Amino acid sequence: MTTNSQLCFQKEVSNWSTSVTDPKSSMYSKCQETFILGGYDWSPTIKQPYQTLQRLYTGLPEHKYIIFTFSFWAMDSWDYYNSASYDKFELQFDSLPALNGWGLKSDTWNNKFCGNGKYLDLPGVRGFGWIEHSGESLLLTFRSRMDQETTDESFGIREIKFIFADTMPSGPNLCAYTGGPPVYQHTPCACPTGKYSGSSGCQDCHEDCESCYGAGIEKCYACAKGRYFDGEKCVLCDSSCAECTGSGVQECTACDMGKVLFNGKCIAETRCKSPMMLDECTKDCQSPCSTQKMSLWEELCFPSCPEKEISNLEANCIRKKKKVFLRIT
């Protein structure tokens, strides 16, 4: 969830589900110019206790720990009475609880941003942590523990990032950076994104880390742009990729301006011509052929043929002439 286009954000959150049955619920909202999952008035007629936002992730790499970061927005009348009674949300990895709620009070916040206008709001709080986990799938759950409608008190989520690690991190397994307002439950982070708490105060993370819990390339909460996590540390993607999942030229997940994705590789956007189709949200150039084993010829798709042969209009393989066949690979 990184885009601020409503159409693209709708596509991003389409992988999420909710326990809310309100037909008016859109599962997301907008705070100033930022779209967030959940948030003010996203479920206008149903009180919140135990309502959930969930996503199932599959095909995960082999790992023993998940290091995670996310941003959240707290809006309107959040109350904190004592350690047993306060507004909060929970975070769960499969059946494992990772967060039982940060205690926050709206009267300690500074501005009114995007709630009902009666109370103050706290936007863009950054959460950091790690949890022991293994397996090829993950059911991530955010669960509300607030007792009013989302028009009175709410939270929103954005920018969830994971690192799948083989070794146990040495940093805090949970903290939140609010930029000033107090956190009454759990550990507050001492420093903002991009810095860690050292002997001389907040110090810069290693250049390969977007956020971190200490000095060194192996202490990242999240990798910097253009890097991927290899199981132990953040390392550079191939120079052709803006973002990636591995070191190869065909392991790109995002490209620089003027380029688009095609089967994991960054190509010039000018090469993505009809009948190829460009997804304006993902910048993914998509072939009209149903699988990568199909050949594109004369704007039609046919089963792939042996080398030196081509499908004719009846989808039979015939010997091809020189310079008449274009195969997209």
FENSULNOR-V672666 format. One record per pair of residues at least 4 apart in sequence whose ideal C-beta (glycine too) atoms are under 8 Angstrom apart, sorted by sequence separation. I is the first residue (numbers start at 1). GAP is how many residues later the second one is. If there is no record, write none. Layout:
# FENSULNOR-V672666
i=I gap=GAP
i=I gap=GAP
This chain:
# FENSULNOR-V672666
i=5 gap=4
i=6 gap=4
i=7 gap=4
i=8 gap=4
i=9 gap=4
i=10 gap=4
i=30 gap=4
i=38 gap=4
i=74 gap=4
i=81 gap=4
i=82 gap=4
i=92 gap=4
i=104 gap=4
i=105 gap=4
i=115 gap=4
i=148 gap=4
i=150 gap=4
i=165 gap=4
i=169 gap=4
i=178 gap=4
i=183 gap=4
i=191 gap=4
i=197 gap=4
i=198 gap=4
i=205 gap=4
i=215 gap=4
i=223 gap=4
i=229 gap=4
i=230 gap=4
i=237 gap=4
i=244 gap=4
i=247 gap=4
i=255 gap=4
i=261 gap=4
i=262 gap=4
i=267 gap=4
i=272 gap=4
i=279 gap=4
i=290 gap=4
i=296 gap=4
i=305 gap=4
i=311 gap=4
i=312 gap=4
i=320 gap=4
i=321 gap=4
i=3 gap=5
i=4 gap=5
i=20 gap=5
i=30 gap=5
i=31 gap=5
i=43 gap=5
i=46 gap=5
i=81 gap=5
i=92 gap=5
i=93 gap=5
i=112 gap=5
i=133 gap=5
i=148 gap=5
i=178 gap=5
i=183 gap=5
i=191 gap=5
i=197 gap=5
i=198 gap=5
i=205 gap=5
i=214 gap=5
i=223 gap=5
i=229 gap=5
i=230 gap=5
i=237 gap=5
i=246 gap=5
i=255 gap=5
i=261 gap=5
i=262 gap=5
i=267 gap=5
i=278 gap=5
i=279 gap=5
i=287 gap=5
i=289 gap=5
i=296 gap=5
i=297 gap=5
i=305 gap=5
i=311 gap=5
i=312 gap=5
i=320 gap=5
i=3 gap=6
i=29 gap=6
i=30 gap=6
i=80 gap=6
i=91 gap=6
i=92 gap=6
i=115 gap=6
i=182 gap=6
i=191 gap=6
i=196 gap=6
i=197 gap=6
i=205 gap=6
i=206 gap=6
i=213 gap=6
i=223 gap=6
i=228 gap=6
i=229 gap=6
i=237 gap=6
i=238 gap=6
i=245 gap=6
i=255 gap=6
i=260 gap=6
i=261 gap=6
i=272 gap=6
i=278 gap=6
i=279 gap=6
i=289 gap=6
i=295 gap=6
i=305 gap=6
i=311 gap=6
i=312 gap=6
i=18 gap=7
i=20 gap=7
i=28 gap=7
i=29 gap=7
i=79 gap=7
i=80 gap=7
i=90 gap=7
i=91 gap=7
i=112 gap=7
i=114 gap=7
i=146 gap=7
i=176 gap=7
i=190 gap=7
i=195 gap=7
i=196 gap=7
i=205 gap=7
i=212 gap=7
i=227 gap=7
i=228 gap=7
i=237 gap=7
i=244 gap=7
i=254 gap=7
i=259 gap=7
i=260 gap=7
i=278 gap=7
i=279 gap=7
i=287 gap=7
i=289 gap=7
i=294 gap=7
i=295 gap=7
i=310 gap=7
i=311 gap=7
i=1 gap=8
i=28 gap=8
i=31 gap=8
i=43 gap=8
i=78 gap=8
i=79 gap=8
i=91 gap=8
i=112 gap=8
i=113 gap=8
i=146 gap=8
i=195 gap=8
i=209 gap=8
i=212 gap=8
i=213 gap=8
i=227 gap=8
i=241 gap=8
i=244 gap=8
i=245 gap=8
i=253 gap=8
i=259 gap=8
i=260 gap=8
i=277 gap=8
i=278 gap=8
i=288 gap=8
i=294 gap=8
i=295 gap=8
i=303 gap=8
i=309 gap=8
i=310 gap=8
i=3 gap=9
i=18 gap=9
i=28 gap=9
i=29 gap=9
i=30 gap=9
i=31 gap=9
i=78 gap=9
i=90 gap=9
i=111 gap=9
i=112 gap=9
i=114 gap=9
i=146 gap=9
i=195 gap=9
i=196 gap=9
i=206 gap=9
i=208 gap=9
i=211 gap=9
i=212 gap=9
i=220 gap=9
i=227 gap=9
i=228 gap=9
i=238 gap=9
i=240 gap=9
i=243 gap=9
i=244 gap=9
i=252 gap=9
i=259 gap=9
i=260 gap=9
i=262 gap=9
i=269 gap=9
i=276 gap=9
i=277 gap=9
i=287 gap=9
i=294 gap=9
i=295 gap=9
i=302 gap=9
i=309 gap=9
i=310 gap=9
i=2 gap=10
i=27 gap=10
i=28 gap=10
i=29 gap=10
i=77 gap=10
i=89 gap=10
i=90 gap=10
i=110 gap=10
i=111 gap=10
i=113 gap=10
i=176 gap=10
i=178 gap=10
i=192 gap=10
i=194 gap=10
i=195 gap=10
i=206 gap=10
i=209 gap=10
i=210 gap=10
i=211 gap=10
i=224 gap=10
i=226 gap=10
i=227 gap=10
i=237 gap=10
i=238 gap=10
i=241 gap=10
i=242 gap=10
i=243 gap=10
i=244 gap=10
i=256 gap=10
i=258 gap=10
i=259 gap=10
i=262 gap=10
i=276 gap=10
i=293 gap=10
i=294 gap=10
i=295 gap=10
i=309 gap=10
i=310 gap=10
i=1 gap=11
i=16 gap=11
i=27 gap=11
i=28 gap=11
i=29 gap=11
i=90 gap=11
i=109 gap=11
i=144 gap=11
i=175 gap=11
i=176 gap=11
i=177 gap=11
i=191 gap=11
i=194 gap=11
i=206 gap=11
i=209 gap=11
i=210 gap=11
i=211 gap=11
i=223 gap=11
i=226 gap=11
i=236 gap=11
i=238 gap=11
i=241 gap=11
i=243 gap=11
i=253 gap=11
i=255 gap=11
i=258 gap=11
i=276 gap=11
i=277 gap=11
i=288 gap=11
i=290 gap=11
i=293 gap=11
i=306 gap=11
i=308 gap=11
i=309 gap=11
i=1 gap=12
i=29 gap=12
i=88 gap=12
i=89 gap=12
i=109 gap=12
i=174 gap=12
i=175 gap=12
i=176 gap=12
i=177 gap=12
i=190 gap=12
i=191 gap=12
i=203 gap=12
i=208 gap=12
i=209 gap=12
i=210 gap=12
i=235 gap=12
i=240 gap=12
i=241 gap=12
i=242 gap=12
i=252 gap=12
i=260 gap=12
i=276 gap=12
i=289 gap=12
i=303 gap=12
i=305 gap=12
i=308 gap=12
i=29 gap=13
i=88 gap=13
i=106 gap=13
i=107 gap=13
i=109 gap=13
i=142 gap=13
i=174 gap=13
i=175 gap=13
i=176 gap=13
i=179 gap=13
i=206 gap=13
i=209 gap=13
i=210 gap=13
i=220 gap=13
i=238 gap=13
i=241 gap=13
i=242 gap=13
i=250 gap=13
i=251 gap=13
i=252 gap=13
i=272 gap=13
i=275 gap=13
i=288 gap=13
i=297 gap=13
i=300 gap=13
i=302 gap=13
i=13 gap=14
i=28 gap=14
i=87 gap=14
i=88 gap=14
i=106 gap=14
i=175 gap=14
i=177 gap=14
i=205 gap=14
i=206 gap=14
i=209 gap=14
i=210 gap=14
i=218 gap=14
i=220 gap=14
i=237 gap=14
i=238 gap=14
i=241 gap=14
i=242 gap=14
i=250 gap=14
i=252 gap=14
i=262 gap=14
i=269 gap=14
i=271 gap=14
i=287 gap=14
i=297 gap=14
i=310 gap=14
i=13 gap=15
i=27 gap=15
i=38 gap=15
i=86 gap=15
i=88 gap=15
i=106 gap=15
i=142 gap=15
i=172 gap=15
i=177 gap=15
i=205 gap=15
i=208 gap=15
i=209 gap=15
i=210 gap=15
i=218 gap=15
i=226 gap=15
i=228 gap=15
i=237 gap=15
i=240 gap=15
i=250 gap=15
i=295 gap=15
i=310 gap=15
i=26 gap=16
i=37 gap=16
i=88 gap=16
i=106 gap=16
i=177 gap=16
i=194 gap=16
i=196 gap=16
i=198 gap=16
i=208 gap=16
i=217 gap=16
i=226 gap=16
i=228 gap=16
i=249 gap=16
i=269 gap=16
i=295 gap=16
i=25 gap=17
i=72 gap=17
i=86 gap=17
i=87 gap=17
i=172 gap=17
i=193 gap=17
i=194 gap=17
i=195 gap=17
i=196 gap=17
i=198 gap=17
i=207 gap=17
i=217 gap=17
i=225 gap=17
i=226 gap=17
i=228 gap=17
i=230 gap=17
i=10 gap=18
i=25 gap=18
i=86 gap=18
i=104 gap=18
i=193 gap=18
i=196 gap=18
i=225 gap=18
i=226 gap=18
i=228 gap=18
i=260 gap=18
i=267 gap=18
i=9 gap=19
i=24 gap=19
i=25 gap=19
i=196 gap=19
i=208 gap=19
i=228 gap=19
i=240 gap=19
i=24 gap=20
i=83 gap=20
i=140 gap=20
i=16 gap=21
i=22 gap=21
i=24 gap=21
i=25 gap=21
i=261 gap=21
i=275 gap=21
i=22 gap=22
i=261 gap=22
i=262 gap=22
i=20 gap=23
i=22 gap=23
i=80 gap=23
i=102 gap=23
i=196 gap=23
i=228 gap=23
i=260 gap=23
i=261 gap=23
i=262 gap=23
i=6 gap=24
i=13 gap=24
i=22 gap=24
i=80 gap=24
i=242 gap=24
i=260 gap=24
i=261 gap=24
i=275 gap=24
i=18 gap=25
i=21 gap=25
i=80 gap=25
i=102 gap=25
i=208 gap=25
i=209 gap=25
i=240 gap=25
i=241 gap=25
i=260 gap=25
i=262 gap=25
i=274 gap=25
i=9 gap=26
i=20 gap=26
i=27 gap=26
i=78 gap=26
i=79 gap=26
i=208 gap=26
i=240 gap=26
i=66 gap=27
i=78 gap=27
i=79 gap=27
i=208 gap=27
i=78 gap=28
i=99 gap=28
i=208 gap=28
i=255 gap=28
i=297 gap=28
i=4 gap=29
i=6 gap=29
i=77 gap=29
i=254 gap=29
i=263 gap=29
i=297 gap=29
i=4 gap=30
i=68 gap=30
i=74 gap=30
i=76 gap=30
i=99 gap=30
i=296 gap=30
i=297 gap=30
i=4 gap=31
i=19 gap=31
i=20 gap=31
i=98 gap=31
i=296 gap=31
i=3 gap=32
i=19 gap=32
i=74 gap=32
i=295 gap=32
i=296 gap=32
i=18 gap=33
i=19 gap=33
i=98 gap=33
i=295 gap=33
i=1 gap=34
i=18 gap=34
i=39 gap=34
i=1 gap=35
i=18 gap=35
i=19 gap=35
i=40 gap=35
i=74 gap=35
i=96 gap=35
i=116 gap=35
i=130 gap=35
i=1 gap=36
i=17 gap=36
i=18 gap=36
i=39 gap=36
i=40 gap=36
i=96 gap=36
i=116 gap=36
i=132 gap=36
i=16 gap=37
i=17 gap=37
i=36 gap=37
i=96 gap=37
i=16 gap=38
i=17 gap=38
i=75 gap=38
i=93 gap=38
i=130 gap=38
i=16 gap=39
i=75 gap=39
i=76 gap=39
i=94 gap=39
i=115 gap=39
i=130 gap=39
i=289 gap=39
i=15 gap=40
i=73 gap=40
i=75 gap=40
i=76 gap=40
i=93 gap=40
i=15 gap=41
i=73 gap=41
i=77 gap=41
i=94 gap=41
i=130 gap=41
i=171 gap=41
i=172 gap=41
i=287 gap=41
i=31 gap=42
i=76 gap=42
i=77 gap=42
i=131 gap=42
i=171 gap=42
i=76 gap=43
i=128 gap=43
i=129 gap=43
i=130 gap=43
i=170 gap=43
i=171 gap=43
i=31 gap=44
i=75 gap=44
i=78 gap=44
i=94 gap=44
i=101 gap=44
i=128 gap=44
i=129 gap=44
i=169 gap=44
i=170 gap=44
i=76 gap=45
i=93 gap=45
i=94 gap=45
i=129 gap=45
i=75 gap=46
i=93 gap=46
i=128 gap=46
i=129 gap=46
i=74 gap=47
i=75 gap=47
i=92 gap=47
i=93 gap=47
i=106 gap=47
i=127 gap=47
i=128 gap=47
i=73 gap=48
i=74 gap=48
i=92 gap=48
i=127 gap=48
i=128 gap=48
i=171 gap=48
i=73 gap=49
i=91 gap=49
i=92 gap=49
i=127 gap=49
i=128 gap=49
i=161 gap=49
i=170 gap=49
i=73 gap=50
i=91 gap=50
i=126 gap=50
i=169 gap=50
i=171 gap=50
i=73 gap=51
i=74 gap=51
i=90 gap=51
i=91 gap=51
i=92 gap=51
i=125 gap=51
i=126 gap=51
i=73 gap=52
i=90 gap=52
i=91 gap=52
i=125 gap=52
i=276 gap=52
i=71 gap=53
i=72 gap=53
i=89 gap=53
i=90 gap=53
i=125 gap=53
i=71 gap=54
i=89 gap=54
i=125 gap=54
i=71 gap=55
i=72 gap=55
i=89 gap=55
i=90 gap=55
i=70 gap=56
i=71 gap=56
i=89 gap=56
i=122 gap=56
i=69 gap=57
i=70 gap=57
i=88 gap=57
i=89 gap=57
i=163 gap=57
i=69 gap=58
i=87 gap=58
i=88 gap=58
i=163 gap=58
i=68 gap=59
i=69 gap=59
i=87 gap=59
i=122 gap=59
i=163 gap=59
i=68 gap=60
i=69 gap=60
i=87 gap=60
i=163 gap=60
i=68 gap=61
i=128 gap=61
i=161 gap=61
i=67 gap=62
i=68 gap=62
i=67 gap=63
i=68 gap=63
i=126 gap=63
i=66 gap=64
i=165 gap=64
i=65 gap=65
i=66 gap=65
i=164 gap=65
i=166 gap=65
i=167 gap=65
i=65 gap=66
i=87 gap=66
i=89 gap=66
i=126 gap=66
i=163 gap=66
i=165 gap=66
i=166 gap=66
i=262 gap=66
i=263 gap=66
i=65 gap=67
i=66 gap=67
i=126 gap=67
i=164 gap=67
i=165 gap=67
i=64 gap=68
i=65 gap=68
i=78 gap=68
i=64 gap=69
i=63 gap=70
i=64 gap=70
i=110 gap=70
i=63 gap=71
i=77 gap=71
i=110 gap=71
i=62 gap=72
i=66 gap=72
i=109 gap=72
i=108 gap=73
i=40 gap=74
i=79 gap=74
i=102 gap=74
i=104 gap=74
i=108 gap=74
i=39 gap=75
i=40 gap=75
i=60 gap=75
i=77 gap=75
i=78 gap=75
i=99 gap=75
i=40 gap=76
i=60 gap=76
i=76 gap=76
i=77 gap=76
i=98 gap=76
i=105 gap=76
i=59 gap=77
i=60 gap=77
i=76 gap=77
i=104 gap=77
i=105 gap=77
i=58 gap=78
i=59 gap=78
i=60 gap=78
i=75 gap=78
i=76 gap=78
i=104 gap=78
i=58 gap=79
i=75 gap=79
i=104 gap=79
i=105 gap=79
i=57 gap=80
i=75 gap=80
i=103 gap=80
i=104 gap=80
i=32 gap=81
i=56 gap=81
i=57 gap=81
i=74 gap=81
i=75 gap=81
i=102 gap=81
i=103 gap=81
i=31 gap=82
i=32 gap=82
i=56 gap=82
i=57 gap=82
i=73 gap=82
i=102 gap=82
i=103 gap=82
i=31 gap=83
i=56 gap=83
i=57 gap=83
i=72 gap=83
i=73 gap=83
i=102 gap=83
i=103 gap=83
i=128 gap=83
i=30 gap=84
i=55 gap=84
i=56 gap=84
i=72 gap=84
i=73 gap=84
i=101 gap=84
i=102 gap=84
i=29 gap=85
i=54 gap=85
i=55 gap=85
i=72 gap=85
i=73 gap=85
i=100 gap=85
i=126 gap=85
i=128 gap=85
i=54 gap=86
i=71 gap=86
i=72 gap=86
i=100 gap=86
i=54 gap=87
i=70 gap=87
i=71 gap=87
i=99 gap=87
i=53 gap=88
i=54 gap=88
i=70 gap=88
i=71 gap=88
i=34 gap=89
i=52 gap=89
i=53 gap=89
i=70 gap=89
i=31 gap=90
i=52 gap=90
i=69 gap=90
i=70 gap=90
i=32 gap=91
i=52 gap=91
i=69 gap=91
i=70 gap=91
i=31 gap=92
i=51 gap=92
i=52 gap=92
i=68 gap=92
i=69 gap=92
i=50 gap=93
i=51 gap=93
i=68 gap=93
i=128 gap=93
i=50 gap=94
i=68 gap=94
i=49 gap=95
i=50 gap=95
i=67 gap=95
i=68 gap=95
i=48 gap=96
i=49 gap=96
i=66 gap=96
i=67 gap=96
i=48 gap=97
i=49 gap=97
i=66 gap=97
i=67 gap=97
i=88 gap=97
i=48 gap=98
i=49 gap=98
i=66 gap=98
i=67 gap=98
i=86 gap=98
i=48 gap=99
i=65 gap=99
i=66 gap=99
i=86 gap=99
i=47 gap=100
i=48 gap=100
i=65 gap=100
i=47 gap=101
i=48 gap=101
i=63 gap=101
i=64 gap=101
i=65 gap=101
i=83 gap=101
i=47 gap=102
i=48 gap=102
i=62 gap=102
i=63 gap=102
i=64 gap=102
i=65 gap=102
i=67 gap=102
i=83 gap=102
i=46 gap=103
i=61 gap=103
i=63 gap=103
i=64 gap=103
i=65 gap=103
i=38 gap=104
i=45 gap=104
i=53 gap=104
i=60 gap=104
i=62 gap=104
i=64 gap=104
i=65 gap=104
i=80 gap=104
i=37 gap=105
i=44 gap=105
i=48 gap=105
i=57 gap=105
i=43 gap=106
i=44 gap=106
i=48 gap=106
i=43 gap=107
i=44 gap=107
i=42 gap=108
i=41 gap=109
i=40 gap=110
i=41 gap=110
i=39 gap=111
i=40 gap=111
i=38 gap=112
i=42 gap=112
i=41 gap=113
i=40 gap=114
i=42 gap=114
i=39 gap=115
i=38 gap=116
i=39 gap=116
i=40 gap=116
i=38 gap=117
i=39 gap=117
i=38 gap=118
i=37 gap=119
i=38 gap=119
i=36 gap=120
i=37 gap=120
i=36 gap=121
i=37 gap=121
i=36 gap=122
i=35 gap=123
i=34 gap=124
i=31 gap=125
i=29 gap=127
i=28 gap=128
i=69 gap=142
i=69 gap=152
i=67 gap=153
i=68 gap=153
i=69 gap=153
i=67 gap=154
i=67 gap=155
i=1 gap=156
i=2 gap=156
i=1 gap=157
i=2 gap=157
i=1 gap=158
i=1 gap=159
i=63 gap=168
i=61 gap=170
i=12 gap=269
i=11 gap=270
i=8 gap=272
i=8 gap=273
i=7 gap=274
i=5 gap=276
i=3 gap=278
